[in-house]
Amino acid sequence: MRYAIGQLEVMGYMKRFSDLVTGLSRLLDQAAGFFLVATIVLIVLNILLRAVFKTPIFGAYEYVGLLTALVIGLAIAYCGVQNAHIAVTLVTERLPARLQTLISIFINLISMCFLAVCAWYVGLYAGSMKDSGLVSPTTQIPTYPFVYLIALGLLVYSLVLLVRTIESIIKAANKSKD
């Protein structure tokens, strides 16, 4: 016996999934904002300590690099939620709406798969960094947690693209009914 799921029920699940992914993206973006402020404070303190006491903060260069990587890795998913990435639409905007939707589905699907694979391999790389005991050269802090967080940002971005892909498919299906 087959059970048909109503279109409204599917839309409800989709809305909840979309809200979950958006909320997670927003949370990562807020963490990225915190790390950006921490980076700014670190840089300003380093400048002041260097100017006043002639003593810089030990490892400031490494900390700034690691924090900057976190800012980018964690903020990228919410940037995708806001559709704030650069898109070149010079050719596609002149195509019929249905073809534009199909191209959007294809691009989102390819991008989602690419980012999911990237997240997987970045996570594997972080695991190998952990297993080998890799630490930063100056401060000797483990770097794998930073890399795991970047992998998380890539994974959430791939989920954002999954939502976009499903929304595009639903849009294409609704247009074909018209």
N, C-alpha and C positions, 0 to 999 in steps of 0.2 A: 504494500500500500504506500503510495506516495503522498507526502505532505507538502503542500504548497505554502511557501512563506509569502505573505502579502507584501506588496510594494512598500506600503507604509512601515511595516515592521523592518524591512531591509533598510529603509531610509533612517529609521530610528537607530538601528545598530551603527549605521554609517556615521550618523551625527555624533553618537557617543564616542566612536573610535576617533573621529576627527577632533572632537573636543579634547580627548585624552592626549592625542599627539600634539595638538596645539598647546595644551597646558604644560606638557613635558618640555616642549620647545621653549616656551616662555620661562619655565623654571631654569633651564640651562642658560638662557639668555641673561637672566638675573644673576646667575652665578658668574657668567662672563663679565657682567658689569661690575660685580664685586672685585673680580680679579683685575679688571682694568683700573679701578680706583686704587687697589693695592699696588699696582705697577706704578701709577702716578706718584703715590705717597713714597714708595721706595726710591724712585728717581729723585724727587725733590729732597728727601732726607739725605740721600747720598750726596747731592750737590751741596746742601747746607753743611753737612759734616765735613766734606772735603774743603769747603771755603773757610769755615770757622775754625775747625779743629785740625785741619790737614790730615784727617783720617777718614778714608772712605768706608762704606759698609762692605765687609768681606763677602765676596761672591755676588755682589749686586748685579753684575753683568749676566751671570747665570740665572739668577732669580728673574730678572727682567725677560730673558729669553724664554724661560719656562712659563712664566705667567702670560706672556704675549701669545705663546702657542695655545694656552688654555682659552684665552679670550677669543681667538679665531675659531678654534675647534668647537667651543661650546655655543658660540653665537651664530654659527652658520645655519643651523636648523631653523631658528626663528626668522632669520633673514629669508629663508625659503618659504616660511609660512606667510610672510608679508609680501612675497613675490618681488623682493627688492633686488634680485640678481639681474645682471645685464642680459637682455634677450635681444637678439638681432632678428627683427621681423620684416626686414626690407622686402624679402621675397614672399614670405608666407602671408603677409597681410593683404596681398593682392589675389590670393587664392579664394575659392569658395569656402563658406563657413564649415561645411562638412569635412572638407579636406584639411582645413586648419585644425579641426578637432582631432582627426585621425593622426595628423603630424604631432599634435600635442600629446596624444596617447603614446605614440611611438617614442618620442623624445623623453617623456617622463618615465616610461618603462625602462628604456636603456639606461637613463641616468640613475634610476632607483637601483637597478641591478649592479651597476658599476659602484655606486656608493656602498651598497650592502657588502659587496666583495671587498672593497677597500676597508670598511669597518672590520670585517672578519680578519683580514691580513694585518691590519694595524693592531688589533687585539692579540693575534698570534705573536706579533713582534714584541708587544709589551710583555707577554708571557715569557718569551725567550730572554728579554732584558731582565726580568725578575729572576729567572732560573740561573742566569749567568752572573747575577749580582752586580749588574752595571750601575754605576753611580756617576754623578756629575764630577768633572775633573777637579774643580776647586773646592766646593763645599762638601763633596762626598755624599750628597743626598741621593736616594734612589730616584731614578727618572721614570720607572715604569708606571707609577700611578698617574702621571701626567699624560702618558701615552694611552693608557686605558681610558681616561676621560676624553681624549680626542677621538678615540674609537667610538665611544658612546655618542659623541656629537655627530659623527658620520652616520651611525646607525639611526639616530633619531631623524636626521635629514633624509635618509632613505625612506623612513616611515612617512615623512611629510610628502615625499614624492609618490609613495604608494597611495596616500589619500588623494593626491592630485590625479593620479592615473584612474582610480576608481570613479572619482567625480567626473572626469572626462568621458569615461565609458558610459556612465549613467546619462550624461548629457547627450552623447551620440545616440544612445538607445532611445531616449525620449524624442530626439529630433527625427529618428527613423519612423517613429509611430505617427508623426504628424503628416 
